[in-house]
């Protein structure tokens, strides 16, 4: 199984134009999609960071995650995905106590 660092390097060298297309570049066996963070809506597309887990490591891929126009293709956006290693950060939240 590859490490997160190896996968990040492979994705960055591939010049992928959409997060959904990384499956064409890397073998996704043993890789779990965890969540999508930091959605940034534009007029014709949405950018975001998709977090993946491989073994005990995490990596993210920032790039286009959806198109808003049926007349567009991923290549029309002209933004390449960027992959990077990530750390899991536990957080705490609070809610009103139910009575």
N, C-alpha and C positions, 0 to 999 in steps of 0.2 A: 504494500500500500504506500502511496506517495505521501509526503508530508505537505502541510499547508504551504510552506515556503516553495517547494517544488511546483505545486499547482499554481501558485501566484505567478511564478516566473513563466510558466508555460502559457497561462492566459494572457499575460502582458505581452509576450512575444507574438501571440497569434493575431493581435489587432482586431479583436472581436467588436462588432458594432452594436450588439444588443446582448443583454444578460441571458436571455433565453437561448442564445446561440453558443454559449460556452460548452454545452453538451456535444456540439459538433467538434470541439477541439480537445476535450479531455474525457476520459472514461469516468463516468459518474458513479460507478460501483463503490460502495462504502462511503459516499458523500451524501450528507443529509442537508436539505434546505431548511434553515431554521426560521427566518423571518425576513421581512423587508422593512428597512428603516429610511428615515429622512426623505420622504417623497417630495419631489420638487416639480410642481405642475407648470408646464409651459402650454402655449396655445395649441400645439399639434402633437405633443408627446409628454410623457412623464418620466423623470429620472428618479433613481433610487439606489439604495445600497442593499443588495441581497446578501444575507449572511449564511454561510455554509459551515458545516461541521465535518471534519475528517479525523477519525480517531478521537483524541482529546484536544485537538487544535481547531481553531476557527479562522476562516478567511472571508473577506467580503469582496464583492464585485460591484463597483459603482458604474452606472450607465443607464441607458434607456430601458425601461421595464414595460412600457405600453405605448401604443400609438392611439391618437384620437381621430385620425382620418383614415378611411379605408383606401384612399388614393395614395397613401404614403407607404414607403418601405423603410426598413431599418437603415439602409444606406443613405436615405435622404436627410437624416438627422445630422450626419457628419460629426458624430461624437463617438470616440472609441471608448470602450469599457476600460476601467482601471481596477486591477485586483490588488489586494493588500492583506496582510495578516491582521488578525483582530484578537482582542482579549474579551472574555466574557466578564461582564461587570454585574454582580448581583445588586438589586435595588429593593427598596422597601417603599410601600405606599400605604396610605391610610384611607379609611372610609368611615362614614358616620355609623355609630353603633346602633344596631337594630334592637328595638325594645319590644 
